[in-house]
Amino acid sequence: MKSDALKKQLKRDRPMTTVTIQMPENIIEELKRIAPALGFVGYQPLARTYIGQGLRSGLERLENNTVTLLIESLKRRGVGDDVIQESLSEVVGR
């Protein structure tokens, strides 16, 4: 499931929309300066990459927090560690 979602996110021909965002001029200048050194054709693809990385990091933290809260809830309801660990292994192993 995760790999399918990631493949969809990384498709080059996915729909795009225009966004206007105010940023300090020095940030834009720095993006323009380092983009070619990192192999980007311009600063906007680099900015999209940074936003995407931050988004994936945030989603992962959110997902991990949800899993942690679920485990705590299961333990409060008397579900044993062995059952929780077995279930997690089953889900992660997919």
N, CA, C and O atoms as a CHARMM CRD file, in Angstrom:
* protein
*
  376
    1    1 MET  N      0.82300  -1.19400   0.00000 PROA 1      0.00000
    2    1 MET  CA     0.00000   0.00000   0.00000 PROA 1      0.00000
    3    1 MET  C      0.86200   1.25000   0.00000 PROA 1      0.00000
    4    1 MET  O      0.63900   2.15400  -0.80500 PROA 1      0.00000
    5    2 LYS  N      1.84700   1.31500   0.89500 PROA 2      0.00000
    6    2 LYS  CA     2.71300   2.47000   0.95600 PROA 2      0.00000
    7    2 LYS  C      3.48900   2.65100  -0.33500 PROA 2      0.00000
    8    2 LYS  O      3.64300   3.77400  -0.81500 PROA 2      0.00000
    9    3 SER  N      3.98100   1.55200  -0.90300 PROA 3      0.00000
   10    3 SER  CA     4.77500   1.66500  -2.12100 PROA 3      0.00000
   11    3 SER  C      3.92500   2.17600  -3.27600 PROA 3      0.00000
   12    3 SER  O      4.42500   2.91900  -4.12000 PROA 3      0.00000
   13    4 ASP  N      2.66000   1.79800  -3.33300 PROA 4      0.00000
   14    4 ASP  CA     1.77000   2.30600  -4.37900 PROA 4      0.00000
   15    4 ASP  C      1.55400   3.80800  -4.21600 PROA 4      0.00000
   16    4 ASP  O      1.56400   4.55000  -5.19800 PROA 4      0.00000
   17    5 ALA  N      1.36100   4.25200  -2.98400 PROA 5      0.00000
   18    5 ALA  CA     1.16700   5.68300  -2.72600 PROA 5      0.00000
   19    5 ALA  C      2.42200   6.46200  -3.07900 PROA 5      0.00000
   20    5 ALA  O      2.34200   7.55200  -3.64600 PROA 5      0.00000
   21    6 LEU  N      3.58000   5.90600  -2.74700 PROA 6      0.00000
   22    6 LEU  CA     4.84000   6.58000  -3.06200 PROA 6      0.00000
   23    6 LEU  C      5.05900   6.64500  -4.56300 PROA 6      0.00000
   24    6 LEU  O      5.49500   7.67500  -5.07800 PROA 6      0.00000
   25    7 LYS  N      4.76500   5.56500  -5.27100 PROA 7      0.00000
   26    7 LYS  CA     4.89600   5.57200  -6.73300 PROA 7      0.00000
   27    7 LYS  C      4.01000   6.65000  -7.34900 PROA 7      0.00000
   28    7 LYS  O      4.42100   7.33800  -8.28200 PROA 7      0.00000
   29    8 LYS  N      2.80000   6.79400  -6.82800 PROA 8      0.00000
   30    8 LYS  CA     1.87500   7.80500  -7.33200 PROA 8      0.00000
   31    8 LYS  C      2.42200   9.20900  -7.08300 PROA 8      0.00000
   32    8 LYS  O      2.30600  10.08700  -7.93800 PROA 8      0.00000
   33    9 GLN  N      3.02100   9.41500  -5.90700 PROA 9      0.00000
   34    9 GLN  CA     3.57500  10.71800  -5.57000 PROA 9      0.00000
   35    9 GLN  C      4.77200  11.07000  -6.43800 PROA 9      0.00000
   36    9 GLN  O      5.01300  12.24900  -6.69800 PROA 9      0.00000
   37   10 LEU  N      5.51900  10.08900  -6.88600 PROA 10     0.00000
   38   10 LEU  CA     6.74800  10.33500  -7.63000 PROA 10     0.00000
   39   10 LEU  C      6.55500  10.35300  -9.14500 PROA 10     0.00000
   40   10 LEU  O      7.51700  10.57000  -9.88200 PROA 10     0.00000
   41   11 LYS  N      5.32900  10.12800  -9.62200 PROA 11     0.00000
   42   11 LYS  CA     5.07600  10.16200 -11.06200 PROA 11     0.00000
   43   11 LYS  C      5.39300  11.55500 -11.60200 PROA 11     0.00000
   44   11 LYS  O      5.00100  12.56300 -11.01300 PROA 11     0.00000
   45   12 ARG  N      6.10000  11.60200 -12.72000 PROA 12     0.00000
   46   12 ARG  CA     6.47700  12.89100 -13.30700 PROA 12     0.00000
   47   12 ARG  C      5.30300  13.60000 -13.96300 PROA 12     0.00000
   48   12 ARG  O      5.29600  14.82900 -14.03600 PROA 12     0.00000
   49   13 ASP  N      4.32000  12.86500 -14.43700 PROA 13     0.00000
   50   13 ASP  CA     3.21900  13.47300 -15.17800 PROA 13     0.00000
   51   13 ASP  C      1.98400  13.72900 -14.30700 PROA 13     0.00000
   52   13 ASP  O      0.87800  13.86100 -14.83100 PROA 13     0.00000
   53   14 ARG  N      2.16200  13.79800 -12.99500 PROA 14     0.00000
   54   14 ARG  CA     1.00100  14.04200 -12.13600 PROA 14     0.00000
   55   14 ARG  C      0.53000  15.49200 -12.28900 PROA 14     0.00000
   56   14 ARG  O      1.32300  16.36300 -12.64600 PROA 14     0.00000
   57   15 PRO  N     -0.73800  15.75400 -12.02400 PROA 15     0.00000
   58   15 PRO  CA    -1.28200  17.10900 -12.19100 PROA 15     0.00000
   59   15 PRO  C     -0.56800  18.11200 -11.28200 PROA 15     0.00000
   60   15 PRO  O     -0.18000  17.79200 -10.15800 PROA 15     0.00000
   61   16 MET  N     -0.40600  19.31800 -11.79200 PROA 16     0.00000
   62   16 MET  CA     0.25500  20.38800 -11.04200 PROA 16     0.00000
   63   16 MET  C     -0.70800  21.56400 -10.90800 PROA 16     0.00000
   64   16 MET  O     -1.64200  21.71100 -11.69600 PROA 16     0.00000
   65   17 THR  N     -0.46700  22.39100  -9.90800 PROA 17     0.00000
   66   17 THR  CA    -1.22600  23.61600  -9.72100 PROA 17     0.00000
   67   17 THR  C     -0.24800  24.72000  -9.35300 PROA 17     0.00000
   68   17 THR  O      0.82500  24.44800  -8.81200 PROA 17     0.00000
   69   18 THR  N     -0.60500  25.94100  -9.63700 PROA 18     0.00000
   70   18 THR  CA     0.24500  27.08200  -9.33000 PROA 18     0.00000
   71   18 THR  C     -0.06500  27.57700  -7.92500 PROA 18     0.00000
   72   18 THR  O     -1.22500  27.70600  -7.53300 PROA 18     0.00000
   73   19 VAL  N      1.00000  27.85100  -7.17600 PROA 19     0.00000
   74   19 VAL  CA     0.87400  28.35700  -5.81400 PROA 19     0.00000
   75   19 VAL  C      1.73200  29.60500  -5.69800 PROA 19     0.00000
   76   19 VAL  O      2.86400  29.63500  -6.18000 PROA 19     0.00000
   77   20 THR  N      1.19800  30.62100  -5.06700 PROA 20     0.00000
   78   20 THR  CA     1.97400  31.82700  -4.79900 PROA 20     0.00000
   79   20 THR  C      2.31600  31.83500  -3.32200 PROA 20     0.00000
   80   20 THR  O      1.44200  31.68100  -2.46900 PROA 20     0.00000
   81   21 ILE  N      3.59500  32.01600  -3.02600 PROA 21     0.00000
   82   21 ILE  CA     4.04400  32.00900  -1.64100 PROA 21     0.00000
   83   21 ILE  C      5.07200  33.11400  -1.45500 PROA 21     0.00000
   84   21 ILE  O      5.95000  33.29700  -2.29800 PROA 21     0.00000
   85   22 GLN  N      4.96900  33.83400  -0.37700 PROA 22     0.00000
   86   22 GLN  CA     5.95400  34.87000  -0.08600 PROA 22     0.00000
   87   22 GLN  C      7.09100  34.25000   0.70300 PROA 22     0.00000
   88   22 GLN  O      6.88600  33.55800   1.70000 PROA 22     0.00000
   89   23 MET  N      8.29100  34.51900   0.22600 PROA 23     0.00000
   90   23 MET  CA     9.48600  34.01000   0.89600 PROA 23     0.00000
   91   23 MET  C     10.51800  35.12400   0.92500 PROA 23     0.00000
   92   23 MET  O     10.51700  35.98800   0.04800 PROA 23     0.00000
   93   24 PRO  N     11.38500  35.11900   1.90500 PROA 24     0.00000
   94   24 PRO  CA    12.45500  36.12100   1.93500 PROA 24     0.00000
   95   24 PRO  C     13.31400  36.02000   0.67600 PROA 24     0.00000
   96   24 PRO  O     13.60400  34.92400   0.19600 PROA 24     0.00000
   97   25 GLU  N     13.71400  37.16700   0.15400 PROA 25     0.00000
   98   25 GLU  CA    14.50500  37.20100  -1.07900 PROA 25     0.00000
   99   25 GLU  C     15.79000  36.39900  -0.95500 PROA 25     0.00000
  100   25 GLU  O     16.20900  35.73800  -1.90500 PROA 25     0.00000
  101   26 ASN  N     16.41300  36.45700   0.21400 PROA 26     0.00000
  102   26 ASN  CA    17.69400  35.74000   0.36500 PROA 26     0.00000
  103   26 ASN  C     17.51100  34.22600   0.24400 PROA 26     0.00000
  104   26 ASN  O     18.41900  33.52700  -0.20500 PROA 26     0.00000
  105   27 ILE  N     16.35200  33.72100   0.64100 PROA 27     0.00000
  106   27 ILE  CA    16.09100  32.28100   0.50500 PROA 27     0.00000
  107   27 ILE  C     16.01800  31.91400  -0.97600 PROA 27     0.00000
  108   27 ILE  O     16.59300  30.91500  -1.40800 PROA 27     0.00000
  109   28 ILE  N     15.30700  32.73100  -1.74300 PROA 28     0.00000
  110   28 ILE  CA    15.20100  32.47700  -3.18100 PROA 28     0.00000
  111   28 ILE  C     16.58200  32.55300  -3.83400 PROA 28     0.00000
  112   28 ILE  O     16.91500  31.71700  -4.67300 PROA 28     0.00000
  113   29 GLU  N     17.37100  33.53000  -3.46400 PROA 29     0.00000
  114   29 GLU  CA    18.72100  33.66400  -4.02700 PROA 29     0.00000
  115   29 GLU  C     19.58200  32.44700  -3.68600 PROA 29     0.00000
  116   29 GLU  O     20.33700  31.96600  -4.53100 PROA 29     0.00000
  117   30 GLU  N     19.47200  31.95500  -2.47100 PROA 30     0.00000
  118   30 GLU  CA    20.23400  30.76300  -2.07400 PROA 30     0.00000
  119   30 GLU  C     19.76500  29.53500  -2.85200 PROA 30     0.00000
  120   30 GLU  O     20.58000  28.72100  -3.28700 PROA 30     0.00000
  121   31 LEU  N     18.45200  29.40600  -3.02500 PROA 31     0.00000
  122   31 LEU  CA    17.92800  28.29200  -3.82100 PROA 31     0.00000
  123   31 LEU  C     18.45900  28.36200  -5.25300 PROA 31     0.00000
  124   31 LEU  O     18.86300  27.34800  -5.82200 PROA 31     0.00000
  125   32 LYS  N     18.45600  29.56500  -5.83100 PROA 32     0.00000
  126   32 LYS  CA    18.97200  29.74800  -7.19200 PROA 32     0.00000
  127   32 LYS  C     20.46200  29.40700  -7.26900 PROA 32     0.00000
  128   32 LYS  O     20.93200  28.85800  -8.26500 PROA 32     0.00000
  129   33 ARG  N     21.19000  29.73600  -6.21400 PROA 33     0.00000
  130   33 ARG  CA    22.63000  29.50700  -6.20400 PROA 33     0.00000
  131   33 ARG  C     22.97300  28.02600  -6.10900 PROA 33     0.00000
  132   33 ARG  O     23.88900  27.55700  -6.78500 PROA 33     0.00000
  133   34 ILE  N     22.24400  27.28300  -5.27100 PROA 34     0.00000
  134   34 ILE  CA    22.63400  25.88300  -5.05900 PROA 34     0.00000
  135   34 ILE  C     21.92200  24.89700  -5.97600 PROA 34     0.00000
  136   34 ILE  O     22.37700  23.76200  -6.12600 PROA 34     0.00000
  137   35 ALA  N     20.82200  25.30300  -6.59100 PROA 35     0.00000
  138   35 ALA  CA    20.06900  24.37600  -7.45000 PROA 35     0.00000
  139   35 ALA  C     20.94100  23.72700  -8.52200 PROA 35     0.00000
  140   35 ALA  O     20.90500  22.50400  -8.65500 PROA 35     0.00000
  141   36 PRO  N     21.72700  24.48700  -9.29700 PROA 36     0.00000
  142   36 PRO  CA    22.55300  23.83900 -10.32700 PROA 36     0.00000
  143   36 PRO  C     23.59500  22.88900  -9.74200 PROA 36     0.00000
  144   36 PRO  O     23.89800  21.85400 -10.33600 PROA 36     0.00000
  145   37 ALA  N     24.13700  23.23700  -8.59300 PROA 37     0.00000
  146   37 ALA  CA    25.14300  22.37600  -7.96300 PROA 37     0.00000
  147   37 ALA  C     24.54200  21.04300  -7.52300 PROA 37     0.00000
  148   37 ALA  O     25.24500  20.03800  -7.42700 PROA 37     0.00000
  149   38 LEU  N     23.23800  21.04500  -7.25700 PROA 38     0.00000
  150   38 LEU  CA    22.55700  19.81500  -6.83900 PROA 38     0.00000
  151   38 LEU  C     21.89500  19.10300  -8.01100 PROA 38     0.00000
  152   38 LEU  O     21.21000  18.09800  -7.82200 PROA 38     0.00000
  153   39 GLY  N     22.09500  19.62100  -9.22500 PROA 39     0.00000
  154   39 GLY  CA    21.56700  18.95700 -10.40900 PROA 39     0.00000
  155   39 GLY  C     20.16700  19.37400 -10.81400 PROA 39     0.00000
  156   39 GLY  O     19.53200  18.69100 -11.61700 PROA 39     0.00000
  157   40 PHE  N     19.67400  20.47800 -10.27800 PROA 40     0.00000
  158   40 PHE  CA    18.34700  20.97000 -10.63200 PROA 40     0.00000
  159   40 PHE  C     18.46900  22.03300 -11.71500 PROA 40     0.00000
  160   40 PHE  O     19.44500  22.78200 -11.75100 PROA 40     0.00000
  161   41 VAL  N     17.47200  22.09800 -12.60100 PROA 41     0.00000
  162   41 VAL  CA    17.51100  23.06800 -13.69600 PROA 41     0.00000
  163   41 VAL  C     17.10200  24.46500 -13.23900 PROA 41     0.00000
  164   41 VAL  O     17.32600  25.44000 -13.95600 PROA 41     0.00000
  165   42 GLY  N     16.51800  24.56800 -12.08000 PROA 42     0.00000
  166   42 GLY  CA    16.10300  25.86400 -11.54500 PROA 42     0.00000
  167   42 GLY  C     15.78800  25.73900 -10.06700 PROA 42     0.00000
  168   42 GLY  O     15.82000  24.64900  -9.49700 PROA 42     0.00000
  169   43 TYR  N     15.48500  26.87200  -9.46000 PROA 43     0.00000
  170   43 TYR  CA    15.23100  26.85800  -8.02100 PROA 43     0.00000
  171   43 TYR  C     13.85700  26.28400  -7.66800 PROA 43     0.00000
  172   43 TYR  O     13.68300  25.75200  -6.57200 PROA 43     0.00000
  173   44 GLN  N     12.88400  26.37800  -8.56900 PROA 44     0.00000
  174   44 GLN  CA    11.55400  25.88100  -8.24200 PROA 44     0.00000
  175   44 GLN  C     11.50600  24.36500  -8.07100 PROA 44     0.00000
  176   44 GLN  O     10.87200  23.89000  -7.12800 PROA 44     0.00000
  177   45 PRO  N     12.14900  23.58400  -8.94300 PROA 45     0.00000
  178   45 PRO  CA    12.17800  22.14400  -8.68400 PROA 45     0.00000
  179   45 PRO  C     12.86300  21.79600  -7.35600 PROA 45     0.00000
  180   45 PRO  O     12.45700  20.86500  -6.66000 PROA 45     0.00000
  181   46 LEU  N     13.90200  22.55700  -7.02200 PROA 46     0.00000
  182   46 LEU  CA    14.57600  22.32300  -5.74700 PROA 46     0.00000
  183   46 LEU  C     13.64000  22.64400  -4.58500 PROA 46     0.00000
  184   46 LEU  O     13.57400  21.89400  -3.61000 PROA 46     0.00000
  185   47 ALA  N     12.92400  23.74600  -4.68900 PROA 47     0.00000
  186   47 ALA  CA    11.97000  24.11600  -3.63300 PROA 47     0.00000
  187   47 ALA  C     10.88100  23.04700  -3.50000 PROA 47     0.00000
  188   47 ALA  O     10.49200  22.69400  -2.38700 PROA 47     0.00000
  189   48 ARG  N     10.38600  22.53000  -4.63900 PROA 48     0.00000
  190   48 ARG  CA     9.37900  21.45100  -4.58000 PROA 48     0.00000
  191   48 ARG  C      9.95000  20.21600  -3.89200 PROA 48     0.00000
  192   48 ARG  O      9.26100  19.54500  -3.12400 PROA 48     0.00000
  193   49 THR  N     11.21900  19.92600  -4.17700 PROA 49     0.00000
  194   49 THR  CA    11.86400  18.76900  -3.54700 PROA 49     0.00000
  195   49 THR  C     11.93000  18.95000  -2.03600 PROA 49     0.00000
  196   49 THR  O     11.60200  18.04000  -1.27500 PROA 49     0.00000
  197   50 TYR  N     12.35900  20.13300  -1.61100 PROA 50     0.00000
  198   50 TYR  CA    12.42900  20.39700  -0.16900 PROA 50     0.00000
  199   50 TYR  C     11.05800  20.31900   0.48600 PROA 50     0.00000
  200   50 TYR  O     10.92600  19.76900   1.58000 PROA 50     0.00000
  201   51 ILE  N     10.04400  20.85800  -0.16200 PROA 51     0.00000
  202   51 ILE  CA     8.69000  20.79100   0.39300 PROA 51     0.00000
  203   51 ILE  C      8.22500  19.34000   0.46800 PROA 51     0.00000
  204   51 ILE  O      7.64100  18.92500   1.46900 PROA 51     0.00000
  205   52 GLY  N      8.48000  18.57400  -0.58300 PROA 52     0.00000
  206   52 GLY  CA     8.09500  17.16000  -0.59100 PROA 52     0.00000
  207   52 GLY  C      8.78300  16.36700   0.50500 PROA 52     0.00000
  208   52 GLY  O      8.16000  15.53000   1.15900 PROA 52     0.00000
  209   53 GLN  N     10.08600  16.63400   0.71000 PROA 53     0.00000
  210   53 GLN  CA    10.82100  15.93400   1.76300 PROA 53     0.00000
  211   53 GLN  C     10.24100  16.27000   3.12800 PROA 53     0.00000
  212   53 GLN  O     10.06400  15.38800   3.96900 PROA 53     0.00000
  213   54 GLY  N      9.94600  17.54900   3.34500 PROA 54     0.00000
  214   54 GLY  CA     9.36200  17.95800   4.61800 PROA 54     0.00000
  215   54 GLY  C      7.98700  17.35400   4.83600 PROA 54     0.00000
  216   54 GLY  O      7.64000  16.95100   5.94600 PROA 54     0.00000
  217   55 LEU  N      7.21400  17.29600   3.76900 PROA 55     0.00000
  218   55 LEU  CA     5.87100  16.71000   3.85200 PROA 55     0.00000
  219   55 LEU  C      5.94600  15.23300   4.19700 PROA 55     0.00000
  220   55 LEU  O      5.22700  14.76200   5.07800 PROA 55     0.00000
  221   56 ARG  N      6.82000  14.49200   3.50300 PROA 56     0.00000
  222   56 ARG  CA     6.95000  13.05800   3.79800 PROA 56     0.00000
  223   56 ARG  C      7.42400  12.83800   5.23200 PROA 56     0.00000
  224   56 ARG  O      6.96700  11.91300   5.90400 PROA 56     0.00000
  225   57 SER  N      8.33200  13.67800   5.69700 PROA 57     0.00000
  226   57 SER  CA     8.81100  13.57200   7.08100 PROA 57     0.00000
  227   57 SER  C      7.66700  13.82000   8.06300 PROA 57     0.00000
  228   57 SER  O      7.51200  13.09400   9.04600 PROA 57     0.00000
  229   58 GLY  N      6.87500  14.84300   7.78900 PROA 58     0.00000
  230   58 GLY  CA     5.73900  15.14800   8.65800 PROA 58     0.00000
  231   58 GLY  C      4.70000  14.03800   8.66000 PROA 58     0.00000
  232   58 GLY  O      4.16600  13.68000   9.71000 PROA 58     0.00000
  233   59 LEU  N      4.41700  13.49400   7.48300 PROA 59     0.00000
  234   59 LEU  CA     3.45000  12.39700   7.39500 PROA 59     0.00000
  235   59 LEU  C      3.95900  11.16300   8.14100 PROA 59     0.00000
  236   59 LEU  O      3.19100  10.46800   8.80800 PROA 59     0.00000
  237   60 GLU  N      5.25500  10.90100   8.02100 PROA 60     0.00000
  238   60 GLU  CA     5.82300   9.75200   8.72500 PROA 60     0.00000
  239   60 GLU  C      5.73400   9.94300  10.23800 PROA 60     0.00000
  240   60 GLU  O      5.40200   9.00700  10.96600 PROA 60     0.00000
  241   61 ARG  N      6.02900  11.15300  10.70900 PROA 61     0.00000
  242   61 ARG  CA     5.91200  11.42900  12.14400 PROA 61     0.00000
  243   61 ARG  C      4.47700  11.26400  12.60500 PROA 61     0.00000
  244   61 ARG  O      4.22000  10.69300  13.66500 PROA 61     0.00000
  245   62 LEU  N      3.54200  11.76100  11.81100 PROA 62     0.00000
  246   62 LEU  CA     2.12600  11.64500  12.15000 PROA 62     0.00000
  247   62 LEU  C      1.70600  10.18600  12.20200 PROA 62     0.00000
  248   62 LEU  O      1.01000   9.76400  13.12500 PROA 62     0.00000
  249   63 GLU  N      2.13600   9.41400  11.20100 PROA 63     0.00000
  250   63 GLU  CA     1.79200   7.99500  11.15500 PROA 63     0.00000
  251   63 GLU  C      2.40500   7.25300  12.34400 PROA 63     0.00000
  252   63 GLU  O      1.74400   6.43200  12.97900 PROA 63     0.00000
  253   64 ASN  N      3.66200   7.54500  12.63700 PROA 64     0.00000
  254   64 ASN  CA     4.31500   6.88900  13.77000 PROA 64     0.00000
  255   64 ASN  C      3.62600   7.25800  15.07300 PROA 64     0.00000
  256   64 ASN  O      3.48400   6.41500  15.95900 PROA 64     0.00000
  257   65 ASN  N      3.19500   8.51200  15.20200 PROA 65     0.00000
  258   65 ASN  CA     2.49000   8.93100  16.40000 PROA 65     0.00000
  259   65 ASN  C      1.16400   8.19100  16.51500 PROA 65     0.00000
  260   65 ASN  O      0.77400   7.79200  17.61200 PROA 65     0.00000
  261   66 THR  N      0.47600   8.00500  15.41300 PROA 66     0.00000
  262   66 THR  CA    -0.80000   7.27900  15.41100 PROA 66     0.00000
  263   66 THR  C     -0.58000   5.83500  15.84200 PROA 66     0.00000
  264   66 THR  O     -1.36100   5.29200  16.62300 PROA 66     0.00000
  265   67 VAL  N      0.47400   5.21300  15.33700 PROA 67     0.00000
  266   67 VAL  CA     0.78000   3.82900  15.71900 PROA 67     0.00000
  267   67 VAL  C      1.09300   3.75200  17.20500 PROA 67     0.00000
  268   67 VAL  O      0.62600   2.84500  17.89500 PROA 67     0.00000
  269   68 THR  N      1.88000   4.70000  17.69900 PROA 68     0.00000
  270   68 THR  CA     2.22200   4.72100  19.12100 PROA 68     0.00000
  271   68 THR  C      0.97000   4.86800  19.97900 PROA 68     0.00000
  272   68 THR  O      0.81400   4.16800  20.98000 PROA 68     0.00000
  273   69 LEU  N      0.08600   5.77200  19.59100 PROA 69     0.00000
  274   69 LEU  CA    -1.16000   5.95900  20.34200 PROA 69     0.00000
  275   69 LEU  C     -2.02200   4.69900  20.30000 PROA 69     0.00000
  276   69 LEU  O     -2.64800   4.34200  21.29800 PROA 69     0.00000
  277   70 LEU  N     -2.05700   4.02400  19.14800 PROA 70     0.00000
  278   70 LEU  CA    -2.82100   2.78400  19.02600 PROA 70     0.00000
  279   70 LEU  C     -2.24400   1.70800  19.94900 PROA 70     0.00000
  280   70 LEU  O     -2.99400   1.01200  20.63400 PROA 70     0.00000
  281   71 ILE  N     -0.93600   1.57100  19.97100 PROA 71     0.00000
  282   71 ILE  CA    -0.29400   0.57200  20.84400 PROA 71     0.00000
  283   71 ILE  C     -0.62500   0.85800  22.29900 PROA 71     0.00000
  284   71 ILE  O     -0.97000  -0.05400  23.05000 PROA 71     0.00000
  285   72 GLU  N     -0.52400   2.12800  22.70500 PROA 72     0.00000
  286   72 GLU  CA    -0.84800   2.48500  24.09000 PROA 72     0.00000
  287   72 GLU  C     -2.29800   2.16200  24.41400 PROA 72     0.00000
  288   72 GLU  O     -2.59600   1.67200  25.50400 PROA 72     0.00000
  289   73 SER  N     -3.20300   2.43100  23.47600 PROA 73     0.00000
  290   73 SER  CA    -4.61600   2.13400  23.67900 PROA 73     0.00000
  291   73 SER  C     -4.85000   0.63600  23.82400 PROA 73     0.00000
  292   73 SER  O     -5.60500   0.19800  24.69200 PROA 73     0.00000
  293   74 LEU  N     -4.19200  -0.15200  22.95900 PROA 74     0.00000
  294   74 LEU  CA    -4.33600  -1.61100  23.04200 PROA 74     0.00000
  295   74 LEU  C     -3.82400  -2.14100  24.37600 PROA 74     0.00000
  296   74 LEU  O     -4.44400  -3.02100  24.97300 PROA 74     0.00000
  297   75 LYS  N     -2.70600  -1.61700  24.84500 PROA 75     0.00000
  298   75 LYS  CA    -2.15400  -2.05900  26.13700 PROA 75     0.00000
  299   75 LYS  C     -3.10100  -1.73200  27.27500 PROA 75     0.00000
  300   75 LYS  O     -3.27900  -2.53800  28.18900 PROA 75     0.00000
  301   76 ARG  N     -3.71500  -0.54500  27.22800 PROA 76     0.00000
  302   76 ARG  CA    -4.68200  -0.18000  28.27400 PROA 76     0.00000
  303   76 ARG  C     -5.87200  -1.12700  28.28600 PROA 76     0.00000
  304   76 ARG  O     -6.51000  -1.31600  29.32200 PROA 76     0.00000
  305   77 ARG  N     -6.17100  -1.72200  27.13600 PROA 77     0.00000
  306   77 ARG  CA    -7.30100  -2.64500  27.02600 PROA 77     0.00000
  307   77 ARG  C     -6.88900  -4.09200  27.28600 PROA 77     0.00000
  308   77 ARG  O     -7.68200  -5.01600  27.10100 PROA 77     0.00000
  309   78 GLY  N     -5.64500  -4.27800  27.71500 PROA 78     0.00000
  310   78 GLY  CA    -5.20200  -5.60000  28.10700 PROA 78     0.00000
  311   78 GLY  C     -4.59400  -6.45900  27.01300 PROA 78     0.00000
  312   78 GLY  O     -4.33700  -7.64300  27.23200 PROA 78     0.00000
  313   79 VAL  N     -4.35900  -5.88800  25.84300 PROA 79     0.00000
  314   79 VAL  CA    -3.73400  -6.66000  24.76900 PROA 79     0.00000
  315   79 VAL  C     -2.25200  -6.81000  25.10800 PROA 79     0.00000
  316   79 VAL  O     -1.56900  -5.83100  25.40700 PROA 79     0.00000
  317   80 GLY  N     -1.77500  -8.03400  25.05700 PROA 80     0.00000
  318   80 GLY  CA    -0.40100  -8.32100  25.44400 PROA 80     0.00000
  319   80 GLY  C      0.62800  -7.83400  24.43600 PROA 80     0.00000
  320   80 GLY  O      0.34100  -7.67700  23.24900 PROA 80     0.00000
  321   81 ASP  N      1.83500  -7.60000  24.93900 PROA 81     0.00000
  322   81 ASP  CA     2.93600  -7.14000  24.08300 PROA 81     0.00000
  323   81 ASP  C      3.22300  -8.10600  22.93900 PROA 81     0.00000
  324   81 ASP  O      3.53000  -7.69200  21.82100 PROA 81     0.00000
  325   82 ASP  N      3.11600  -9.41900  23.24200 PROA 82     0.00000
  326   82 ASP  CA     3.41300 -10.40600  22.20500 PROA 82     0.00000
  327   82 ASP  C      2.42000 -10.32100  21.04200 PROA 82     0.00000
  328   82 ASP  O      2.81300 -10.45800  19.88400 PROA 82     0.00000
  329   83 VAL  N      1.14900 -10.09900  21.34000 PROA 83     0.00000
  330   83 VAL  CA     0.13400  -9.97700  20.30100 PROA 83     0.00000
  331   83 VAL  C      0.35300  -8.68700  19.50100 PROA 83     0.00000
  332   83 VAL  O      0.23900  -8.68200  18.27500 PROA 83     0.00000
  333   84 ILE  N      0.66600  -7.60700  20.20200 PROA 84     0.00000
  334   84 ILE  CA     0.91600  -6.32900  19.52600 PROA 84     0.00000
  335   84 ILE  C      2.12800  -6.45500  18.61300 PROA 84     0.00000
  336   84 ILE  O      2.08800  -6.01600  17.46300 PROA 84     0.00000
  337   85 GLN  N      3.20400  -7.05000  19.11700 PROA 85     0.00000
  338   85 GLN  CA     4.41600  -7.19400  18.31300 PROA 85     0.00000
  339   85 GLN  C      4.18000  -8.09000  17.09700 PROA 85     0.00000
  340   85 GLN  O      4.66000  -7.80000  16.00200 PROA 85     0.00000
  341   86 GLU  N      3.44900  -9.16100  17.29600 PROA 86     0.00000
  342   86 GLU  CA     3.12600 -10.06500  16.18300 PROA 86     0.00000
  343   86 GLU  C      2.30300  -9.33600  15.11800 PROA 86     0.00000
  344   86 GLU  O      2.54200  -9.50400  13.92300 PROA 86     0.00000
  345   87 SER  N      1.33500  -8.52700  15.55400 PROA 87     0.00000
  346   87 SER  CA     0.50100  -7.77900  14.62700 PROA 87     0.00000
  347   87 SER  C      1.32700  -6.75000  13.86600 PROA 87     0.00000
  348   87 SER  O      1.17000  -6.59700  12.65400 PROA 87     0.00000
  349   88 LEU  N      2.20500  -6.04800  14.57000 PROA 88     0.00000
  350   88 LEU  CA     3.06300  -5.05700  13.91200 PROA 88     0.00000
  351   88 LEU  C      3.97900  -5.71700  12.88500 PROA 88     0.00000
  352   88 LEU  O      4.16500  -5.20100  11.78300 PROA 88     0.00000
  353   89 SER  N      4.54400  -6.85400  13.25600 PROA 89     0.00000
  354   89 SER  CA     5.41000  -7.58100  12.32000 PROA 89     0.00000
  355   89 SER  C      4.64600  -8.00700  11.07000 PROA 89     0.00000
  356   89 SER  O      5.17600  -7.96100   9.96000 PROA 89     0.00000
  357   90 GLU  N      3.40800  -8.41700  11.26200 PROA 90     0.00000
  358   90 GLU  CA     2.57100  -8.83000  10.13900 PROA 90     0.00000
  359   90 GLU  C      2.30800  -7.66400   9.18300 PROA 90     0.00000
  360   90 GLU  O      2.37100  -7.81700   7.96300 PROA 90     0.00000
  361   91 VAL  N      2.01100  -6.49600   9.76200 PROA 91     0.00000
  362   91 VAL  CA     1.69300  -5.32200   8.94600 PROA 91     0.00000
  363   91 VAL  C      2.95000  -4.78400   8.26500 PROA 91     0.00000
  364   91 VAL  O      2.90800  -4.44200   7.08300 PROA 91     0.00000
  365   92 VAL  N      4.03500  -4.70700   8.97000 PROA 92     0.00000
  366   92 VAL  CA     5.29000  -4.17800   8.41900 PROA 92     0.00000
  367   92 VAL  C      5.84700  -5.10300   7.35600 PROA 92     0.00000
  368   92 VAL  O      6.48900  -4.65000   6.40900 PROA 92     0.00000
  369   93 GLY  N      5.60600  -6.38900   7.50500 PROA 93     0.00000
  370   93 GLY  CA     6.13000  -7.38200   6.56800 PROA 93     0.00000
  371   93 GLY  C      5.43700  -7.39200   5.22200 PROA 93     0.00000
  372   93 GLY  O      5.86800  -8.11600   4.32400 PROA 93     0.00000
  373   94 ARG  N      4.38900  -6.62400   5.05100 PROA 94     0.00000
  374   94 ARG  CA     3.63200  -6.62000   3.78800 PROA 94     0.00000
  375   94 ARG  C      4.41800  -6.02500   2.67500 PROA 94     0.00000
  376   94 ARG  O      3.92900  -5.94500   1.54900 PROA 94     0.00000
